[in-house]
Amino acid sequence: MSGAKKYINRDLSWLEFNRRVLEEAEDSSTPLLERLQFLSIVQSNLDEFMSVRVAGLQAQSKAGYEKTDFTGYTPQGLIKRLMKRSVRMVREQYRTYRELLKLLAKEGVSLTEYRELHEEQKQALTEYFQRIVYPVLTPMAVDQSRPFPLVHSKELYLAVVLKRGPEESGDSDETFCAIVQVPSILARTVVVPGRRNSRRLVYLLLEDLIKEHIGLLFSGYKAEAVHAFRVTRNSDLTPNEEGADDLLQEIEKELRRRQRGLPVRLEAEKGIHSDALDLLKDELELAEEFIDEIDGPLDLGFLSKFAAALPNYDHLRYPKYDPVYPEEFDDTDDILSVLRERDVLVYHPYESFEIVNDFVLQAAADPNVMAIKMTLYRVNVNSVLIQALSQAAESGKQVTVVVEIKARFDEARNIAWARQLEKSGCHVVYGLVGLKTHAKITLVVRKEADTLRRYVHVGTGNYNESTARFYTDAGLFTSHPDIGADATALFNEMTGYSAPHLWSALAVAPIGLKPKLFDLIDREIANAQAGLSARIVAKMNSLSNQSMIDKLYEASQAGVNIELIVRGVCCLRPGVPGLSDNIRVVSIVDRYLEHARILAVAAGGNEEVYITSADWMTRNLNRRVELMCPVYDKGLRLMLMNVLQMNLADNVKARELLSTGSYARVTNDQTPLRSQFEAADIPLWKSIAAAFDS
């Protein structure tokens, strides 16, 4: 079979994922303000896609690279398809936006236009403009003496076309161009004073307010046209790790380059003046296919903050859900004493991330704890974990933190708190040259009687208490000696010089994870051929590694039943006769972002379950430090299998991947089951393990 028939292209599959996000914004059963949130996510997703994936394809095309990828596409051919599909998606996004504004108006909230305001409202907004907005604005003329200014990536600007006023000498028909940045430091939506006794909330976009008063910035000239535009630049960092004397300084230098990256895409307000558009085309040097004129306000990312800030509208949001503290720790303040007796599994966001914070806080305060070691990839602002690690180091404990300062779009924040940790006395290591450290693991070493005991937390998601409220992730707490020994070896390999370890429990990328996965799949193939139970259920964010896909095809042809829960990109084509008949792929897009990575294999009837930080992508398997950890406790294995089974049974928010590469909603005559809402009933998915508590 040709590549295009055997595989789905990664970037085309990503656009299909973003379309599923857009479908949530279009779904009338989704609460109205949540639909606005989904529209905002579509925008931010597309921004990152353009600044990284499309930017990379543009670079290949400009370099003359014409080879096809394993899915059968050249960079040039793929770019055309991507841009055509993304333009259609943007049109659909803005149609949905206009529909949602009508529904919002019925609820008493309006985003209005300046011309619809009455005089008292206009006067109040003029005062606001002169007092708050005007002092922040900077007009930037473009002429022979003042070259085109640097336009920052993904920031909103106004292109102003001017003519001389009657009091100015010279050709009255000559046009001039200038640029004004819409200040991102101010709120994108401005509250409009309401009429007396009106309960309606009325808002005006900041750029519309600036447009109405643009003449104040250009005295002596008349504004012929004012239109918004926005540039997306190549944001992928390419630090010279091997040649850098100081990796932190190298990353900081790359961050400064990011705002000056090559332009990838231009979004312009529909009807933009031809003089302004010609100027932008010339300066940005973008082909027509990368220029999109949009009928509506640019950058719908503002809808997230707008929807979140609306007061007294909880009836238009999802019902509030407060994560519960894991019941295993209800009767004690001593987390480690529980772990000496049993392993504990937690599943976020249904169970609180506070247990992870408390685990590290208790270790930091415990005089018998000798050392704390931790990997950090993305951490929230004002993180409790950073404070706990700093306190532990200041009290004399050995604290080692492996920081990934190359985490995309979090580089600056990671550098800041890495320096904070160093000042507190922590040993901060920036990972291995050429690899990103994506593993999620914490090791606590405690002196107990005449020995040392190791306590470990392994997770599928970042140590970030903010995202833990809306990402689904699994975390395992254990004092199992094999996992503890492997955790020690892993940190030794990441921080020092160490010969490859013979792992007892963990599988670690980039050397051992992929072979371990292949071994597990090969065993299922052998079991199928022997007539034994043979099944693979895997949950992940993305599946795009060609050799992994080929191995799954091989297993399918051998008779292994394979069920995959892949939220985002999936390059595997399921249901192709003779190739993937035994493979089913579903994707769930719902209130929470499905982020857990879980693998279950039948193992001839003795099921094995693993949690991992790694998706089945080439970057995760070959270019990152990742780990996969077995779940030894039978009850906890059953809990995770129950979570997987609920995902597979979802017939409300699940979509099934067709062999064509498109997705169809799962519909059947079964009782409606929405897996995220079912999982919120924690006793439901934990009760299956009750028989094994003893």
C-alpha positions as CSV (number, residue, x, y, z in Angstrom):
1,M,0.0,0.0,0.0
2,S,1.2,3.5,-0.7
3,G,2.0,5.8,2.2
4,A,-1.2,7.9,1.8
5,K,-3.4,4.8,1.9
6,K,-1.6,3.2,4.8
7,Y,-1.1,6.2,7.1
8,I,-2.9,9.4,7.9
9,N,-0.7,12.5,7.7
10,R,0.2,13.9,11.1
11,D,-0.7,17.6,10.3
12,L,-3.9,16.8,8.6
13,S,-4.8,14.6,11.6
14,W,-4.1,17.6,13.9
15,L,-6.5,19.7,11.9
16,E,-9.1,17.0,12.4
17,F,-8.5,17.2,16.1
18,N,-9.0,21.0,16.1
19,R,-12.2,20.5,14.2
20,R,-13.4,18.2,17.1
21,V,-12.7,21.1,19.5
22,L,-14.6,23.4,17.2
23,E,-17.5,20.9,17.2
24,E,-17.8,21.4,21.0
25,A,-18.2,25.1,20.4
26,E,-21.0,24.3,17.9
27,D,-22.7,21.8,20.1
28,S,-25.9,23.3,21.6
29,S,-25.8,20.9,24.5
30,T,-22.5,22.5,25.7
31,P,-23.1,25.5,28.1
32,L,-23.0,28.8,26.3
33,L,-19.9,30.3,28.0
34,E,-18.1,27.0,27.7
35,R,-18.7,27.2,23.9
36,L,-16.9,30.5,23.9
37,Q,-14.1,28.8,25.8
38,F,-13.8,26.1,23.1
39,L,-13.7,28.8,20.4
40,S,-10.8,30.4,22.3
41,I,-9.0,27.0,22.4
42,V,-9.5,26.6,18.6
43,Q,-7.7,29.9,18.2
44,S,-4.8,29.1,20.5
45,N,-4.4,25.7,19.0
46,L,-4.3,27.1,15.5
47,D,-1.7,29.8,16.5
48,E,0.7,27.2,17.9
49,F,0.1,24.9,14.8
50,M,1.0,27.8,12.5
51,S,4.0,29.0,14.5
52,V,5.6,25.5,14.8
53,R,4.3,22.9,12.3
54,V,3.5,25.2,9.3
55,A,6.6,27.2,10.0
56,G,8.7,24.0,9.8
57,L,7.1,23.1,6.5
58,Q,7.8,26.6,5.1
59,A,11.4,26.3,6.1
60,Q,11.7,22.9,4.3
61,S,10.0,24.3,1.2
62,K,12.3,27.4,1.1
63,A,15.3,25.1,1.4
64,G,14.2,23.1,-1.7
65,Y,13.4,20.0,0.2
66,E,11.0,17.9,-1.9
67,K,11.1,14.4,-0.5
68,T,7.8,12.8,0.6
69,D,7.2,11.9,4.3
70,F,6.1,8.4,5.2
71,T,2.5,9.4,4.6
72,G,3.3,10.4,1.0
73,Y,3.3,14.2,1.2
74,T,6.0,16.7,0.1
75,P,6.3,19.9,2.2
76,Q,4.9,21.9,-0.8
77,G,1.9,19.7,-1.4
78,L,1.1,19.4,2.3
79,I,1.2,23.2,2.9
80,K,-1.4,23.7,0.2
81,R,-3.8,21.2,1.8
82,L,-3.2,22.5,5.3
83,M,-3.8,26.2,4.4
84,K,-6.9,25.4,2.4
85,R,-8.4,23.4,5.3
86,S,-7.4,25.9,7.9
87,V,-9.1,28.7,6.0
88,R,-12.3,26.7,5.9
89,M,-12.0,26.0,9.6
90,V,-11.5,29.7,10.4
91,R,-14.6,30.6,8.4
92,E,-16.6,28.0,10.4
93,Q,-15.1,29.3,13.6
94,Y,-16.3,32.9,12.9
95,R,-19.8,31.7,11.8
96,T,-20.0,30.0,15.2
97,Y,-18.8,33.2,16.9
98,R,-21.6,35.2,15.3
99,E,-24.2,32.6,16.4
100,L,-22.9,32.6,19.9
101,L,-23.0,36.4,20.2
102,K,-26.7,36.3,19.3
103,L,-27.4,33.7,22.0
104,L,-25.3,35.7,24.5
105,A,-27.4,38.8,23.7
106,K,-30.5,36.9,24.6
107,E,-28.9,36.3,28.0
108,G,-28.3,40.0,28.5
109,V,-24.6,40.3,27.4
110,S,-23.7,42.2,24.3
111,L,-20.5,42.8,22.3
112,T,-21.5,46.0,20.5
113,E,-20.2,48.3,17.8
114,Y,-19.4,52.0,18.6
115,R,-22.0,53.4,16.3
116,E,-24.8,51.6,18.2
117,L,-24.0,53.5,21.5
118,H,-25.9,56.6,22.6
119,E,-24.1,59.9,23.2
120,E,-23.7,59.5,27.0
121,Q,-22.0,56.1,26.5
122,K,-19.7,57.6,23.8
123,Q,-18.8,60.4,26.1
124,A,-17.9,58.0,29.0
125,L,-15.8,55.9,26.6
126,T,-14.0,59.0,25.3
127,E,-13.0,59.9,28.8
128,Y,-11.8,56.3,29.4
129,F,-9.8,56.4,26.2
130,Q,-8.1,59.7,27.0
131,R,-7.4,58.7,30.6
132,I,-6.4,55.0,30.3
133,V,-5.8,54.1,26.6
134,Y,-4.3,57.1,24.9
135,P,-1.2,57.4,27.1
136,V,-0.2,53.8,26.3
137,L,-0.5,54.1,22.5
138,T,2.5,54.6,20.2
139,P,1.9,55.6,16.5
140,M,4.6,54.3,14.3
141,A,4.8,55.9,10.9
142,V,6.3,54.0,7.9
143,D,8.2,56.1,5.4
144,Q,11.7,56.5,3.9
145,S,13.2,57.8,7.2
146,R,11.3,55.4,9.4
147,P,11.5,51.8,8.3
148,F,8.8,49.2,8.9
149,P,8.8,48.4,12.7
150,L,9.2,45.0,14.2
151,V,5.7,43.5,14.5
152,H,5.6,41.1,17.4
153,S,4.2,37.6,16.8
154,K,0.5,37.1,17.6
155,E,0.0,40.6,18.9
156,L,-2.8,42.8,17.6
157,Y,-2.1,45.9,15.5
158,L,-4.0,48.5,13.6
159,A,-2.9,49.5,10.0
160,V,-3.8,53.2,9.5
161,V,-3.9,54.8,6.0
162,L,-3.7,58.6,6.2
163,K,-4.1,61.6,4.0
164,R,-3.0,65.2,4.6
165,G,-5.6,67.4,6.3
166,P,-6.7,70.7,4.6
167,E,-4.3,72.7,6.8
168,E,-1.2,70.7,5.6
169,S,0.6,71.6,2.4
170,G,1.3,69.0,-0.3
171,D,-0.6,66.5,-2.5
172,S,-4.0,65.9,-0.8
173,D,-4.4,62.6,-2.5
174,E,-1.1,61.2,-1.3
175,T,-1.5,58.4,1.2
176,F,0.7,57.6,4.2
177,C,0.7,54.4,6.3
178,A,1.3,54.0,10.0
179,I,0.9,51.2,12.6
180,V,-0.5,51.3,16.1
181,Q,-0.2,48.3,18.5
182,V,-3.3,47.5,20.4
183,P,-1.8,47.3,23.9
184,S,-2.1,43.8,25.3
185,I,-1.6,45.1,28.8
186,L,-5.2,46.4,28.7
187,A,-8.3,44.3,28.7
188,R,-9.4,43.4,25.2
189,T,-13.1,44.2,26.1
190,V,-14.2,47.5,27.6
191,V,-17.2,47.8,29.8
192,V,-19.8,50.2,28.3
193,P,-21.8,52.2,30.9
194,G,-25.4,51.0,30.7
195,R,-28.6,52.9,30.5
196,R,-30.4,53.7,33.7
197,N,-32.1,50.7,35.3
198,S,-30.7,48.4,32.6
199,R,-29.5,45.0,33.6
200,R,-27.7,44.3,30.4
201,L,-23.9,44.0,30.2
202,V,-22.5,45.8,27.2
203,Y,-18.9,45.6,26.0
204,L,-16.8,47.2,23.2
205,L,-13.7,45.7,21.8
206,L,-10.6,47.8,22.6
207,E,-9.5,48.0,19.0
208,D,-12.9,49.5,18.1
209,L,-12.5,52.2,20.7
210,I,-9.0,53.1,19.4
211,K,-10.3,53.2,15.8
212,E,-12.9,55.8,16.8
213,H,-10.3,58.1,18.3
214,I,-7.4,57.3,16.0
215,G,-7.4,61.0,14.8
216,L,-5.9,62.1,18.1
217,L,-2.7,60.2,17.3
218,F,-2.3,61.9,13.9
219,S,-3.0,65.6,14.2
220,G,-3.1,67.3,10.8
221,Y,-3.9,64.1,8.9
222,K,-7.2,62.4,8.1
223,A,-7.6,58.7,8.6
224,E,-8.8,57.2,5.4
225,A,-9.0,53.6,6.8
226,V,-8.1,51.7,10.0
227,H,-8.0,48.0,10.0
228,A,-6.6,45.3,12.4
229,F,-3.9,42.9,11.4
230,R,-1.9,40.2,13.2
231,V,1.3,38.3,12.2
232,T,2.2,34.8,13.3
233,R,6.0,34.1,13.3
234,N,8.1,31.0,13.4
235,S,8.3,30.3,17.2
236,D,10.3,27.0,17.2
237,L,13.5,27.4,19.1
238,T,16.7,25.9,17.7
239,P,19.3,26.3,20.5
240,N,22.9,25.2,19.9
241,E,23.0,22.9,22.9
242,E,26.3,21.2,22.1
243,G,28.1,24.5,21.3
244,A,26.7,26.5,24.1
245,D,28.9,27.4,27.1
246,D,25.8,28.2,29.2
247,L,22.5,26.5,28.2
248,L,20.4,29.1,30.1
249,Q,22.0,32.0,28.2
250,E,21.5,30.1,24.9
251,I,17.8,29.6,25.5
252,E,17.4,33.3,26.6
253,K,19.1,34.3,23.3
254,E,16.7,32.1,21.4
255,L,13.7,33.6,23.2
256,R,14.7,37.0,22.0
257,R,14.9,35.7,18.5
258,R,11.4,34.2,18.7
259,Q,9.7,37.6,18.3
260,R,11.9,38.2,15.2
261,G,11.2,34.8,13.6
262,L,10.2,34.6,10.0
263,P,6.6,35.5,9.3
264,V,4.4,32.5,8.8
265,R,0.9,33.9,8.5
266,L,-0.9,37.2,8.2
267,E,-4.4,37.7,9.5
268,A,-6.1,40.9,8.3
269,E,-9.5,42.4,8.9
270,K,-11.8,41.9,6.0
271,G,-11.9,45.0,3.7
272,I,-8.4,46.2,4.7
273,H,-7.3,49.1,2.6
274,S,-5.2,48.0,-0.4
275,D,-2.4,50.4,0.4
276,A,-2.0,48.9,3.9
277,L,-2.3,45.3,2.6
278,D,0.3,45.9,-0.1
279,L,2.7,47.4,2.5
280,L,2.2,44.3,4.7
281,K,2.7,41.9,1.8
282,D,5.9,43.6,0.8
283,E,7.4,43.8,4.3
284,L,6.4,40.3,5.4
285,E,7.1,38.6,2.1
286,L,4.3,36.2,2.4
287,A,2.6,34.4,-0.4
288,E,-1.1,34.8,-0.9
289,E,-1.9,31.4,0.6
290,F,-0.6,32.6,3.9
291,I,-2.8,35.7,4.0
292,D,-6.2,35.4,5.4
293,E,-8.8,38.2,5.5
294,I,-11.2,37.6,8.3
295,D,-14.7,38.8,8.8
296,G,-14.7,39.5,12.5
297,P,-12.4,40.5,15.4
298,L,-8.9,39.0,15.0
299,D,-7.7,36.6,17.7
300,L,-10.7,35.0,19.3
301,G,-8.4,34.0,22.1
302,F,-9.8,36.9,24.1
303,L,-13.0,34.9,24.6
304,S,-11.5,32.8,27.3
305,K,-10.9,35.6,29.8
306,F,-14.1,37.3,28.7
307,A,-16.3,34.3,29.4
308,A,-14.5,33.5,32.6
309,A,-14.9,37.1,34.0
310,L,-18.7,37.4,33.4
311,P,-20.4,37.8,36.8
312,N,-23.5,35.9,37.9
313,Y,-23.6,33.6,34.9
314,D,-22.8,30.3,36.4
315,H,-25.9,28.8,34.8
316,L,-24.1,29.2,31.4
317,R,-21.1,27.2,32.6
318,Y,-20.4,23.6,33.5
319,P,-21.5,22.8,37.0
320,K,-18.7,23.6,39.4
321,Y,-16.7,20.5,40.4
322,D,-14.3,20.5,43.4
323,P,-11.7,17.8,43.3
324,V,-11.8,15.5,46.4
325,Y,-8.8,14.6,48.5
326,P,-7.9,10.9,48.0
327,E,-9.8,8.9,50.6
328,E,-6.8,6.7,51.3
329,F,-5.3,9.6,53.2
330,D,-8.5,10.8,55.0
331,D,-7.6,9.4,58.4
332,T,-4.0,10.4,58.6
333,D,-1.7,13.4,58.1
334,D,1.2,11.0,57.5
335,I,1.2,10.2,53.8
336,L,4.4,8.1,54.0
337,S,2.9,5.8,56.6
338,V,0.1,4.9,54.2
339,L,2.6,4.2,51.4
340,R,4.5,1.9,53.6
341,E,1.4,-0.3,53.7
342,R,0.1,0.0,50.1
343,D,0.3,1.7,46.8
344,V,-2.1,4.5,46.0
345,L,-3.5,5.6,42.6
346,V,-5.0,9.1,42.1
347,Y,-6.8,10.3,39.0
348,H,-6.9,14.1,38.4
349,P,-8.9,16.3,38.1
350,Y,-11.4,14.3,40.1
351,E,-9.0,13.8,42.9
352,S,-7.1,16.8,44.1
353,F,-3.5,17.7,43.1
354,E,-3.1,18.8,46.7
355,I,-2.0,15.3,47.6
356,V,1.1,15.8,45.3
357,N,1.9,19.1,47.0
358,D,1.4,17.5,50.5
359,F,3.7,14.6,49.6
360,V,6.5,17.0,48.8
361,L,5.7,19.4,51.7
362,Q,5.7,16.5,54.2
363,A,9.0,15.2,52.8
364,A,10.5,18.8,53.0
365,A,9.5,19.1,56.7
366,D,10.4,15.5,57.8
367,P,13.7,15.5,59.7
368,N,14.3,11.9,58.6
369,V,14.1,12.6,54.9
370,M,17.6,12.8,53.5
371,A,16.9,13.7,49.9
372,I,14.3,14.8,47.4
373,K,14.7,14.4,43.7
374,M,12.2,15.6,41.1
375,T,11.7,16.3,37.4
376,L,9.9,19.5,36.4
377,Y,8.6,20.3,32.9
378,R,5.8,22.8,33.2
379,V,5.1,24.4,36.6
380,N,2.4,26.9,37.4
381,V,3.1,30.4,38.7
382,N,3.5,30.6,42.5
383,S,3.9,26.8,42.7
384,V,3.7,25.2,46.1
385,L,6.2,22.6,44.9
386,I,8.9,25.2,44.2
387,Q,8.4,26.7,47.7
388,A,8.6,23.2,49.3
389,L,11.7,22.3,47.4
390,S,13.4,25.6,48.3
391,Q,12.5,25.1,52.0
392,A,13.8,21.5,51.9
393,A,17.2,22.7,50.5
394,E,17.4,25.5,53.0
395,S,16.9,23.0,55.8
396,G,19.9,21.0,54.7
397,K,18.3,18.3,52.7
398,Q,19.8,17.1,49.4
399,V,17.4,18.5,46.8
400,T,18.0,17.7,43.1
401,V,15.7,19.1,40.4
402,V,16.0,18.2,36.8
403,V,14.5,21.2,35.0
404,E,13.5,21.2,31.3
405,I,14.1,24.7,30.2
406,K,13.3,23.8,26.6
407,A,9.6,23.2,27.3
408,R,8.0,25.1,24.4
409,F,6.5,28.5,25.3
410,D,7.3,27.9,29.0
411,E,11.1,28.5,28.6
412,A,11.2,32.0,30.2
413,R,9.1,30.9,33.2
414,N,11.2,27.8,33.7
415,I,14.4,29.7,33.6
416,A,13.1,32.1,36.3
417,W,12.1,29.5,38.8
418,A,15.2,27.4,38.1
419,R,17.3,30.3,39.2
420,Q,15.0,30.7,42.3
421,L,15.7,27.0,43.2
422,E,19.4,27.5,42.7
423,K,19.4,30.5,45.1
424,S,17.8,28.3,47.7
425,G,20.5,25.7,47.5
426,C,18.9,23.1,45.2
427,H,21.0,21.2,42.8
428,V,19.5,22.2,39.4
429,V,20.3,20.1,36.4
430,Y,19.1,21.1,32.9
431,G,18.8,17.6,31.5
432,L,20.8,15.9,28.8
433,V,22.2,17.5,25.6
434,G,19.9,16.9,22.7
435,L,17.1,15.4,24.8
436,K,14.1,16.9,26.5
437,T,13.3,15.6,30.0
438,H,9.6,14.8,29.9
439,A,9.4,12.1,32.6
440,K,7.2,13.0,35.6
441,I,8.8,11.5,38.7
442,T,9.6,12.4,42.3
443,L,11.8,10.4,44.6
444,V,11.9,10.8,48.4
445,V,14.7,9.0,50.4
446,R,14.0,8.6,54.1
447,K,16.0,7.1,56.9
448,E,14.0,4.5,58.8
449,A,15.6,2.5,61.6
450,D,18.8,1.1,60.2
451,T,17.9,1.4,56.5
452,L,16.8,3.9,53.8
453,R,13.4,3.6,52.3
454,R,12.4,5.2,49.0
455,Y,9.0,6.7,48.2
456,V,8.1,7.5,44.6
457,H,5.4,9.4,42.8
458,V,5.1,8.7,39.0
459,G,2.6,10.7,36.9
460,T,1.3,11.0,33.4
461,G,1.0,14.8,33.6
462,N,3.0,17.8,34.6
463,Y,3.6,18.9,38.2
464,N,1.2,21.8,37.6
465,E,-1.6,22.4,40.0
466,S,-3.4,24.8,37.6
467,T,-3.6,22.4,34.6
468,A,-4.3,19.5,37.0
469,R,-7.8,21.1,37.4
470,F,-8.7,20.5,33.8
471,Y,-6.4,17.8,32.5
472,T,-7.1,14.1,33.2
473,D,-4.0,12.4,34.5
474,A,-3.1,9.4,36.6
475,G,-0.5,9.4,39.4
476,L,1.0,6.5,41.3
477,F,2.4,6.7,44.9
478,T,4.5,3.7,45.9
479,S,7.3,2.5,48.1
480,H,7.9,-0.6,46.0
481,P,11.6,-1.4,46.2
482,D,12.1,-2.1,42.5
483,I,10.5,1.1,41.4
484,G,12.5,3.0,44.1
485,A,15.8,1.4,42.9
486,D,15.0,2.3,39.3
487,A,14.1,5.8,40.2
488,T,17.5,6.2,41.9
489,A,19.2,4.9,38.8
490,L,17.2,7.2,36.5
491,F,18.2,10.3,38.4
492,N,21.8,9.2,38.5
493,E,21.7,8.8,34.7
494,M,20.1,12.3,34.2
495,T,22.5,14.1,36.6
496,G,25.8,12.3,36.3
497,Y,27.9,9.8,34.4
498,S,26.3,6.4,34.7
499,A,26.5,3.2,32.7
500,P,23.1,2.0,31.3
501,H,21.0,0.5,34.1
502,L,19.3,-2.9,33.9
503,W,15.8,-1.8,34.7
504,S,13.7,-3.9,37.1
505,A,10.4,-2.0,36.8
506,L,10.7,1.2,34.7
507,A,11.1,1.4,31.0
508,V,13.0,4.6,30.0
509,A,13.2,6.4,26.7
510,P,15.1,7.1,24.5
511,I,16.9,3.7,24.9
512,G,14.5,1.2,26.5
513,L,10.9,2.3,26.2
514,K,10.2,1.5,22.6
515,P,11.8,-2.0,22.8
516,K,9.7,-2.6,25.9
517,L,6.6,-1.7,24.0
518,F,7.6,-3.9,21.1
519,D,8.2,-6.8,23.5
520,L,4.7,-6.4,25.0
521,I,3.1,-6.3,21.6
522,D,5.1,-9.3,20.4
523,R,4.0,-11.2,23.4
524,E,0.3,-10.4,22.6
525,I,1.0,-11.6,19.0
526,A,2.4,-14.9,20.2
527,N,-0.6,-15.3,22.6
528,A,-3.0,-14.7,19.7
529,Q,-1.2,-17.2,17.6
530,A,-1.4,-19.7,20.5
531,G,-5.1,-19.2,20.9
532,L,-4.8,-17.3,24.2
533,S,-6.4,-14.1,25.2
534,A,-4.7,-11.3,23.2
535,R,-5.7,-7.7,23.7
536,I,-4.1,-4.2,23.8
537,V,-5.8,-1.1,25.2
538,A,-3.8,2.1,25.0
539,K,-4.7,5.7,25.9
540,M,-2.6,8.6,24.8
541,N,-2.5,12.1,23.3
542,S,-0.9,11.3,20.0
543,L,0.2,8.3,17.8
544,S,2.4,9.2,14.9
545,N,5.6,7.0,15.1
546,Q,5.7,4.9,11.9
547,S,7.4,1.8,13.4
548,M,4.9,1.8,16.3
549,I,2.0,1.9,13.8
550,D,3.5,-0.9,11.7
551,K,3.9,-3.0,14.8
552,L,0.2,-2.5,15.7
553,Y,-0.7,-3.4,12.1
554,E,1.3,-6.6,12.5
555,A,-0.5,-7.4,15.8
556,S,-3.9,-6.7,14.2
557,Q,-3.1,-9.1,11.3
558,A,-2.1,-11.7,13.9
559,G,-5.5,-11.5,15.6
560,V,-4.8,-9.2,18.5
561,N,-7.7,-7.1,19.5
562,I,-6.5,-3.5,19.7
563,E,-8.5,-0.6,21.1
564,L,-6.8,2.9,21.2
565,I,-8.0,6.0,22.9
566,V,-6.1,8.8,21.1
567,R,-7.3,12.4,21.9
568,G,-5.3,14.2,19.2
569,V,-3.1,13.2,16.3
570,C,-3.4,9.6,15.0
571,C,-1.6,8.5,11.9
572,L,-2.8,4.9,12.0
573,R,-5.7,4.0,9.7
574,P,-8.1,1.6,11.5
575,G,-10.5,-0.8,9.9
576,V,-8.5,-1.3,6.6
577,P,-9.2,-4.8,5.4
578,G,-6.2,-7.0,5.7
579,L,-4.2,-4.3,7.5
580,S,-6.0,-3.1,10.6
581,D,-9.3,-5.0,10.8
582,N,-8.8,-5.6,14.5
583,I,-8.0,-2.0,15.5
584,R,-10.5,0.6,16.8
585,V,-9.6,4.2,17.6
586,V,-11.7,6.6,19.5
587,S,-11.1,10.2,20.5
588,I,-12.8,12.0,23.4
589,V,-13.1,15.8,23.5
590,D,-15.1,17.1,26.4
591,R,-15.0,19.4,29.4
592,Y,-11.5,18.2,30.5
593,L,-8.5,17.7,28.3
594,E,-7.8,14.0,28.1
595,H,-4.1,13.7,29.0
596,A,-3.5,10.4,30.8
597,R,-1.3,7.9,29.1
598,I,-2.2,4.3,30.1
599,L,-1.4,0.9,28.6
600,A,-3.1,-2.4,29.4
601,V,-2.2,-5.7,27.8
602,A,-4.0,-9.0,28.3
603,A,-0.8,-11.0,29.0
604,G,-2.6,-14.3,28.4
605,G,-5.2,-13.5,31.1
606,N,-2.8,-12.0,33.7
607,E,-3.5,-8.4,32.7
608,E,-0.6,-5.9,33.0
609,V,-1.2,-2.2,33.3
610,Y,1.3,0.7,32.9
611,I,1.2,4.5,33.2
612,T,3.6,6.6,31.2
613,S,4.6,10.1,30.4
614,A,5.1,9.3,26.7
615,D,2.9,9.5,23.7
616,W,3.7,7.1,20.8
617,M,5.4,9.8,18.8
618,T,8.9,9.8,17.4
619,R,10.0,12.8,19.6
620,N,8.8,11.0,22.8
621,L,10.3,7.6,21.9
622,N,13.6,8.8,20.4
623,R,14.4,12.3,21.5
624,R,13.1,12.6,25.1
625,V,13.7,11.2,28.5
626,E,10.4,9.4,29.2
627,L,9.4,6.6,31.5
628,M,6.8,3.9,31.7
629,C,5.9,2.4,35.1
630,P,4.1,-0.8,35.9
631,V,1.2,-0.9,38.3
632,Y,1.8,-3.9,40.5
633,D,-1.3,-3.7,42.8
634,K,-4.1,-5.8,41.3
635,G,-6.8,-3.5,42.6
636,L,-5.1,-0.4,41.1
637,R,-4.8,-2.2,37.8
638,L,-8.5,-2.8,37.8
639,M,-9.2,0.8,38.6
640,L,-7.2,1.9,35.5
641,M,-8.8,-0.7,33.3
642,N,-12.2,0.6,34.5
643,V,-11.2,4.1,33.4
644,L,-10.1,2.7,30.0
645,Q,-13.4,0.8,29.6
646,M,-15.5,3.9,30.4
647,N,-13.6,5.8,27.7
648,L,-14.3,3.0,25.2
649,A,-18.0,2.8,26.1
650,D,-18.5,6.6,25.8
651,N,-21.3,7.3,23.4
652,V,-21.9,11.0,24.2
653,K,-18.5,12.7,23.6
654,A,-16.5,10.0,21.8
655,R,-15.7,10.1,18.1
656,E,-14.5,7.1,16.2
657,L,-11.7,7.4,13.6
658,L,-12.8,6.0,10.2
659,S,-10.4,4.5,7.7
660,T,-10.9,7.7,5.6
661,G,-9.1,9.8,8.3
662,S,-12.3,11.5,9.3
663,Y,-14.2,11.1,12.6
664,A,-17.8,10.1,13.3
665,R,-19.6,10.5,16.6
666,V,-20.2,7.2,18.4
667,T,-23.9,6.5,18.4
668,N,-25.6,3.3,19.6
669,D,-28.8,2.2,21.4
670,Q,-27.0,1.8,24.7
671,T,-27.7,4.0,27.7
672,P,-25.9,7.3,27.2
673,L,-22.5,7.2,28.9
674,R,-20.3,10.3,29.2
675,S,-17.0,8.9,30.5
676,Q,-15.8,12.2,32.0
677,F,-19.0,12.6,34.0
678,E,-19.0,8.9,35.0
679,A,-15.4,9.2,36.2
680,A,-16.4,12.2,38.4
681,D,-18.3,9.5,40.5
682,I,-15.0,8.4,42.1
683,P,-16.6,5.4,44.0
684,L,-17.7,4.1,40.6
685,W,-14.3,3.6,39.2
686,K,-12.6,2.9,42.5
687,S,-15.2,0.4,43.8
688,I,-14.0,-2.3,41.4
689,A,-10.9,-2.6,43.6
690,A,-12.8,-2.9,46.9
691,A,-12.5,-6.7,47.0
692,F,-8.7,-6.4,46.9
693,D,-8.4,-3.9,49.8
694,S,-7.5,-6.6,52.2
